[in-house]
Amino acid sequence: MSEHSPKSAVELELKRLEKRVEDLIATIQQIKEENRALRQRQEVLTAERANLLQKNEQVRARVEAMIGRLKSMEQA
């Protein structure tokens, strides 16, 4: 029995370590997928931000043009 017991303890420890490694691999895969999704979302948000900045600049230019026209009408 004493010879079988250490072998069983080693086998149990190996099984435990194997399970832990499998869990870590699954966690890594999940984190990789989350990272990919976050990078994709960041790209979308960056493009959206650039678009909004461009529209904001266009609106600012139009408002400034309107203000200029109003000032010239005031002076006339």
N, C-alpha and C positions, 0 to 999 in steps of 0.2 A: 504494500500500500504506500510506503514512503517513496518508492520510485515513481509511482503513478501520480502522486500528488503534485510534485514539482512540475512535471510535464503538463498536467492540467492547469496549474497556475500560469505557466508560461503561455499555454495555448489560450487561456482566458485573457491574459494581458495582450497577446497578439490580436485577438479578436476585437478587444476594446480599442486598441490602437488603429486597427483597420477601419472600424466604424468611425472613429474620430477623423481619420484621413478622408473617408468618404464624405463625412459631414462638411469638412473644410473645403473639399473640392466642390460640393454643391453650393456652399456659401460663396466661393469664388465665382462660380458660374452666374449666380444670382447678382452679385455685385457687378460683374462685367456687363450683364444685360441692363442693369440699372444705369450704369455709366454710359453705355451706348445710347439709351433712351434720353438721358440727361444731355448728352452732347447734341443729339438730334434736336431736342427742345431748345437748347441754347442757340443753335443755328437758326431755327425758326424765329426765335425772339430777336436775335440780332438783325435778321432781315426785316422783321416787322418794325423794329426800332429805326432802322435806316429809312424805311418807307415813311414812317411818321415824322422823322426829322425833315425829310424832303418836303412833305406836305406842309409842315409847319413853316418852313422857309418860304414856300410859295404863298401861303396865306399872309405871312408877315410882309412880303413884297407887295401883295395886293392891297393890304391895309395901308401901308406907307404911301402907295400910289394914290389911294382914295384921299388920304389926309392931305397930300400934296395938291390934289385937285380942289379939295374943299378950301384950302388956304388960298389958292389962286382965285377961286370964285369970291372969297371974302374980300380980297384986295381989289377986285375989279369993280 
